[in-house]
Amino acid sequence: MKNNVVLGISAFYHDSAAAVVKDGIIIAAAQEERFTRVKGDPSFPHNAINYCLRECGISLDDVGYIVFYENSVDKFERLLVTVHMTVPKSITSFLSAFPKWLTGNLWMENMISKELGVKKHKILFCRHHMSHAASAFYPSPFAEAAILTVDGVGEWATVTYGVGKGNKIQLEMEMTFPNSLGLLYSAFTYYTGFKINSGEYKLMGLAPYGEPKYVDIICKELIHINSDGTIAVNQKYFNYTFGLKTINKNFENLFGKAARKPESPITQHEMDIAASIQEVTNEIILKMALHVKKKTGCKNLVLAGGVALNVVAMGNLLRNADFDRIWIQPAAGDAGGAVGSALYVWYELLNKRRASEPSDSMQGSFLGPKILPNDEKENEEFIALGAEWVSLKEDELASRVAQLIADGNVVGIARGRMEWGPRALGNRSILGDARDIEMQSRMNLKIKFRESFRPFAPMVLCEDKDKYFDAGIESPYMLLTFPVLKSHRIPFVKEGADMLKIINSPRSDIPAVTHLDYSARVQTVDAARHPFMYSVINNFKSLTGCSVIVNTSFNVRGEPIVNTAAEAYRCFMATDMDYVVIGNRLFEKSKQKYRALNEEEQKTWLRRFDLD
């Protein structure tokens, strides 16, 4: 029966993705970047679609409905209206963007039909923020909940709120372009020298190193914040409505310094800017949530949209908005629109019955391609690379990994199904000892090859979370920050501007995962969602008395998280990781044929052993 399968697609902006829903169950979901190795790949997600269909055991002929995550006609209308209202300033932007729209994006139905070779009657469209709302509510554990979506912009909307109940969603309010919290935050991302749509995490991570000196200027000159959290953005300082850059000279003059050039040294100015916009973002999100609670009367809240990935703002919301529970879609950004649009078709358009799961229906977010315990084809690839390994049973492997981490080693993990969304949750992760004072700087500089200030996340046994963090609720998808309990803190006073010295100064007895402000981006681990990692941490607890370890994504700076076994091995060999687990195989660095490479040698090495 074809009508029981829905294929959801998001594409052509950033983080293209695909998802398959069968009988209301999310069978598979993946981002295109994981296959093409192009970070944030916006291209049509052929590879992700093919994977999802294979995982479901079907072909395109078996798909009843194909749904795109936004309405391209309405989006084109916004572009036309914006150009009309900002001529002649918008001429450059018009000449850059409109040929692509007139020859392709505007005719999305034709494009999808051509790309997939399917008839147009199968193709549906879901509005951008409805895709976000559906991705937040339908997989959530709630029968009824308030919904809040916040991002840069969809067709016109930049914020929506409403209520989900049973199998229906009613969106009751929207804030529209050019007033956008997401675009405001991205403007500051650009100003501080980071890349829009990927550098927002860096801006957020930088914030605790600064002082919020510019909050008053932001609130006086750049935006007006209403009591319901909606904002009016002063376009005098921005170019995103008509230009190729987000900000202009007025913005730079307002803050007394030109935008930082990428890769140049980070100064106290950038730290203070980051702290300021983060504080403003916290205030806006909290006001939105409080207004939504007042208007809907709902006890639970679900969120999606790129701004919902701001874990600091989400943690602040959790502690201050007085909802009983909140739930955030693990792939809250545009990739999540693939899941949301597919679920919208199933529940809203086909009117299928929905029964909420006690935890949620995201299956731990392990929805991507699988690395098997011991695949013969993968073994042949490893032999060709001169690899040496030992194969272990799962319980032996968990015990061994725990011992290696306790001994101070850094261990990569690549096994099972790849995570859906931007967070590595233990199947494509790099692990270390959270008690190690130098672990954060070591992982950043010698393994991840990224900025030294960026914090790492703790994995903690779910039942032990309240022994280390002021948590209260589970956080299986690493989407919330919690304060480290005072009983674990070490008094710390920031002195000087030597960032490496600041990072290596312990602030708690789990220093590798404690940020400068005593916060931590926590992932709780339970036996139901992740039995292997639960066993690893349990074994680590038996050895050390500590049930917290470091978890960071299995990739290097500028690269997507590894997908295949071969990619995991290449990344392992190109970094200072000590061990890697791939399937049920354990590789020790010192026993490999090829030595570890420095940063300059990586690209040559990856080309040499390109197995794709």
N, C-alpha and C positions, 0 to 999 in steps of 0.2 A: 504493500500500500504506500504509494509515493507521498501522499499528503501528510504522512507522519514525520517527515524529515524536512528541516529548515536549515539552509545555509546562510549565515550572516557574514557580511563583508564590510570592512572599513578600509579606506584607501585614499591616496592622492594628496594627503596633507603631511602627516608624519605617523609613524608606527602603524603601518598597514597590517591588517590581521584578518583571520578567518575563524569561524566557529561553526560547528554542526550540532544542532539540537534534534534529538530523535525521541518522540513520545514525551517531550518536555524535559528530557534529561540532556545535560551538556555532555556530549560524547568526546569532543576534542576541541581545542582552541590553541592557536599559536600565532605569533607575530612573524611577518615575512623576514625581518632582519635576522632571525635565528638561522635561516636557510641561506640567505644571500651574503651574510656577514657584513652587511652595510648598516651601520647603526641608525636606528630610526627610519629605516627604508620606507619611503612613501609609495613605492610602485605597486602595481596591481598584484595582489598576493597569490600568484599562481602556486608557489611552493607550499604555502600555508593551506590553501584550499585542497591541493592534492593530498597533503598529509591527513587533513581532517577526513576526507572521503575514505582514504585507506584505513584509517583507524576505525571508521564506522563500518567498513567492509562493503562499501557501496560505490557506485559511479554517479556521475552527474545525472544520468537518466533516472536514477532512483530518488532524486531530490524533488520534493513537491514545490518548494518555494525558495527563491533566492532574494534576499533583502539587503539593500544598501543602507548604511547607517545614517544617512542624512539626505535632504532634499536639495539636489543641485540647482534646480530652477529657483527656489527661494534664496539660495546662497548667491546665485548670480544677480538676483534682484537687489540684494544688499550691495553688491559691488557696483552695480549701475547707479543706484541712488547715491552712494558715497562719492563716486566720481563726479556725478552731476553737481553735488553740493560743494565740492572742493576744487573744481576747475578754477584756475589753470594749474594749481599745485599738484593735481593728481595725474597730469599728463604722463609723467615718467612711469608711474605705477601702472597706468592704463596700458601703455605700450609694452610693458614687461609682462603683464598678466593676461591680457584679454585674448591674444592670439591662441593661447592654450585653451582658454574657455570656449572660444568660438569654434575651434576645430575638434574639441574633445569633451572637456568636463561638463559642458552644458547639455550634451547629448548622452548623459550617463547610461540611460537605458540601452542605447545603441552600442556604447562602448562595452558594457558588461556582456551584452549578447554576443558581440564579436569576440571578446577575450575568451569567453567560455564556450562559445558555439552552441548557445541555447536559444530557445524562442523567447520573445519579449514578454509573453503573457505570464511567464514564471517569475518575472522580476518585479519586486515591490520596493517601496522606499519608506523609511521611518525618519521622522525629524530628529535632528542631532541630539537635542536635549531629552527627547523621549527615549532615544537609545540609551543615553546615560541613566535616565530614571529607571528604565526597565532592567538595566544591568545591576542597578543597586537594589531594587525591591524584589524582583522575582526570585533571585537565588538566596535572598536573605532568610533568616530563621523566623521572620515575623509574619503573622497572618494579616496584621495591619500595622502601618508605620507611616510617619511623615517622611517625605522625600525632599532632599536638597541637592541640586546639581550646580556646580560652579566650575567654569573653565574660561578660556580665552574668548571664543565666540563659535557659535554653530552657524545656523542660517542668519538669524538676527539675535537670538537669545544668548546671553552670557551667564545668566543665573535663572533657574526656575525652582519653584517649590510646589508641593502638592501632597496628595495622600495616595498610598497604595492600600487596597483592601481586597482580599481574596485574589481574583485574577484580573482586577481592573486597577488602572492608574488614572488619576485625575490631576493634571497640573493646573494650578490655580493662579499663578503669578509668574511673570518673567521680567527680568531686567534686560535691556537691549543695548546693542552696539550703538555708539562707541564707548559706552560706560561698561567697563569690564575690569574686575579684580584680577583675572588671569592675565590680561594684557598689561595691566599696571605692574604686576610682579615680574612679567617678562621684560618690561622696559628697564627695570632695575637689574635684572639678570644681564641684559646687554650692557648697561652702564658700568657694571662692575667687571666686565671683561669676559663673561661666560656666554656660552652658546644657548640661544633661545630654544626651547623645547627639549633640552637635555641638561642645561646648566643650572636650572632652578634648584636642583638638589644641592649644588655647590653653594649657591647663595644662602640657602637655608642652613647648611652646615657651618658657614662662615659667621652667621649672626651672633652666636654666643661670645665670639672674640671681640665684639665691638660694644659700643654704648649707643643707645637709641637717641642720638643727639638731634636727629633731623625729623622726628615725629611731628613736631609743630609745623615745620615748613611743609611737609607732605600734606598735612591736613588743612593748612591754610591756603597753600598755593596750587597744589596738584589736584586735590579731590575735596569733595564735600561728602561727609558720611551722614546718611539719614538714620533715624532711630530704628528703622527696620533692617539696617545693614546695606541697603542699596546705596550706590555711590554715583556722584556726578563727576566726571573726569574733565579737567580743564585742558582742552585741546591745544591751548597756546604752547604747551611744553612737549607735545607729542607729534610724531609723524605717521603713526600706524594707520591712520584713516586714509592717507593719500600718498605716502612715500614708501621708499624701500628700506628705511630704518625706522626703529620704534620711537626714538627721541630726537630732539633737535638742539640747537645751540642754546636756546632759552633754558632747557633742562640742565645742560652742563653749567651754564652761568649761575643758575639757581643754587647749585651745590658747590660752586667755586672751583671746579676742576673738570677737565675733559674726561670723557669715558676712558676707562682703563683699557689698554691694548691687550688682547689675549696673550697669555703666557708671560706677560711682564710681572714684576714683583707685586705682590699684594701688600697694600699699605693699611695703616690704621683707618684711613679715610674709607676704604672699601668695607672694612669691618664694621665701622659705624653706620654706613649706609645700609648694609645687610641687616644689622640689628634693628634699624629704624623701620624698614619696610616690613620686616617680620612682625614687629610689634603692631603695626597698623593692620597687617593681614589678620593677626590674631583677633584684634578688636572687631574687624568687619565680619569675619566668619562667626564669631560669638553672637554678635547682634543679629545676624541673619538667623542663626539657630534659635535664639530666644524668641524672635518674632514668629518663626515657623511653629514653635511649640505653642505659643499663645493662640495663633490662628487655627491650628489644626486640633489641638487638644490631645495629640497622640503621645503615648508614653515612650515610643521607640522612634529612632531616626536612622535613615539610611542615606548614604551619600555616594556620589560619583562625580566625574568631571576631573580634569587635570589638577585643579586646586585641592581636591580631596586627597591627593598624594602628598600634600604638605603636612607631614606627620606632626610638626610642632603645633600648627594651628588645630589639627584634629585632637591632639592631646589636651590642649587648652580648652577646646570645646567640650570634651568628655568630662573634664573636671568642673566645669562651670555652667553648663547648659541645663543640668538637672533632668536629662532624659534617663529613663531606666536603663536602656541599652542603646548603643549605636553600632551600626554595621556598615563597613565601607567595601565596595567592590575591589577585589585585589588588583584588577587591571582597570583602575578608575579613569585613566586617560582615554584617548581616542581609540586605542586598540580594543578596549572593553565594549565599544559600540557594536562590534561584531557579535558578541554574546547578547548584548541588550536588544539589538534589533531582531535577532532570531527568536528570542524569548517573547518579544512584543508580538510578533506574528502568531506564535503558538497560543499565547494566553488571550491577547486582546482581539486579534482579528479572527482567529479560529475558535475563540471562546472556550478553550479547554479548561477543565477543572484544575485548580492549583491547591496543593497541600504543602505547607511550609515544613521544612525539616527542622528538628530540634537544634542542630548546630547551624548548618546552612547546606546548600546543595552544590557547593563549588568543589567538593571532593578534594579538599586540601589545596586547591588550585593546581593540582598535578594533572594537567590536561594536554601536555605536549608530547613530542616524540619520546620513545622509550629506549633506554640503554639496558639491554638484557644482562643477566648475571654473567653469562659466559658464551658469547656468540662466536662461532667458528670463523666467520668472515672478518670480524673485528680482530680476532687472534692473528689471522694472516697479515692484517695491516700492521699490527704491533710488531710482529716478527720482521717484516720488511723495514721497520724503523729501528731495528736493533734493540727492541725493548726487552726487559727482563721483569718477570713478575711472579707472584705466588697467588694461587687461587684458594680462597677460604670460604667456609660455610658462613652464613649470615651472622649467626651468633658469635662465632669466632672473630669475624671481621669487626663487628661492633665493639667487642672487647679490646681488640688490637688497636683500633682507631682511638679509643678512649685513652689507652696507655700512651700512645704516641703524642697525643695532645698534652697529656699530663707531664710528659718528658720535655715539653717545650717545642715540639715540632709543629710545623704548619702543614695541614693535610687538605688536599683537594678531594671533593666528593662529586662524582658524576655517575649516577645510577638511577634506575627507574624513570618515570615520566618527567619531562622538563616542566618547570613552573610556568604558569600563565600569569602575565603581568611583569612589572619591572623588578620585583623582589626575588632573590634566590632564597628558597625556603628549606634547603637541605638536600635537594637532588642535583643541584648545580651550584655547589657552595665551596668556599674555602674556609676552613675551620682553624681556630687557634685557642690558646689558653687566655681567658679573660683576666686572669690574675697577673699576667706578664706585663710589667711596666712599659716595656719597649715594643710590645706587639703591634700597637697601632701604627707607629712610625715605620716599623719594619715591613708590615703588610702594605702600607701606602707607597713607600719609596722603592722597595725591592721586589714586590710581587704585583701590586696593582699598577705601579708606575703612574701614580696620580698625586694630586696635591696632598701635602702632609697633614693639613688641618682636618681632612674629612673623617668623620667618626665612623665607627663600626657598630654593628648591631649585636646585642646579646641574644643567644638562644637559651631559654630557661625551661626547665620542667614546669608544666602548667600548674601543678599542685604546689610548686615552690615559688611561684612568681611573687607572692606577697611577703616572702622572706627577704627579698632583695629590692623590690620596687613598690612604689605606691600605685598599684595597678587597679585592683578591684575587679576587672573583667579580663577575659582571655584576649590575646592578640595574636592569633595564629598566622596572620598575613603581614606582620611587621608594618602596620600602618598607623601606629600610635606611639607617641613618646610618653614615658612615665618617669617621674623623679626617682632617683636612687634613694633608698631609705637613709635617713640620717645616721642610723646605726652602722652603715657601711661606708660612710663618707670620711674623707681625710681633709681637714681644713686646708684651703688653698687660697693664695693671694696672687693674682696676676701681676707680675712685675716685668716691665720692659716689653719690647716688641719681638723678641726672638721666639718665633712660633714653634720651632722644633723643641726648644727648651720648655715652653709652656705645655706642649703636648706630652712630653716625657715626664712632666711633674705629676705624680699620682694624686688623684682626687677621691679615690675610694679603694677598697680592697679588691675591686674588679675594674682596674684602671683602663684596660683596653677597650671597654665599652661604655665608659662614663665620660660624657661630653663636658665641656668647660662649665656649663651651667648645672651640672649634676643631673642631667637628663640622659635617657637612653631610649633608643628606638627598638622596642622589645618585640621579640618573637617568642610566643609561648608554644611549647611542643607537647602534644598529647599522643598517647599510644594509638588512638583510633586513626588520626590523620597521618601520622608518620611513625610507624613502629620502629623503623631502623634508627632514626635519629633519637627517638625516645630511649632506645637501648644504649646508644652511644653515650648520651648524657647521664643516664642512670649509672653506667659503668664508671664514667668520669667522677660522678658524685661518690661512688664507693671508694675510689682511689684517693680522692682529694678532700672530700667533705663539701665540695662546691658543686652546685648544679647549674652553673652558668658557663657557657663557652662563647667564643667569637664566631660570628657568621658573616661572611661577605660574599658577594656574587663571584662566580667562577668566570672571570674574564680579566683582561687588562684594559687600561684606559683607552677609550676610543673604539673598543670592540664590543659587540653584543655578547651576552652570556653564551658560553659554549653550548652546543646542541648535541653533537655526536661524540662518540668515544675517541675518534681520531683527533678532533678539535681539543678535547680535554687533555690528551697526551701532549699535543703540540704546545698548548698553553703551559702545562706543567714544566716542560723542558725549557721554555723560554723565560722562566721566572725562578725565583729562589724558594719555591715550594720544596719541602723536604720529602713528602710522600703524596701519592694520589691514589684514590680508590676509583676504579672504572668498572662498573658492574660489580662483580665479586672478586676482582683482581686488585692486588695491592702492589704498587710500584714504588721502589725506593730510589731516590735520585742518585745516590752514590753508585748504584749498580747498573745504571743505564749506559749505553754505548756512547752517547753523545753528551758532552758537558752542558751545563746550563748556560744560557746565552745572556749577554747584557742587552740593554734596551736598543742599542744601535744595530745589533745583529738580528733582532727579532724578525723584521720584515723579510730579510734574505732567507732566514730559516723557514719561515712559514711558506714562502714561495717554493722552496726546495722540496718540502714534504707536503705539497698541496695534494690532498687525496680526493678533493671534490670532483 
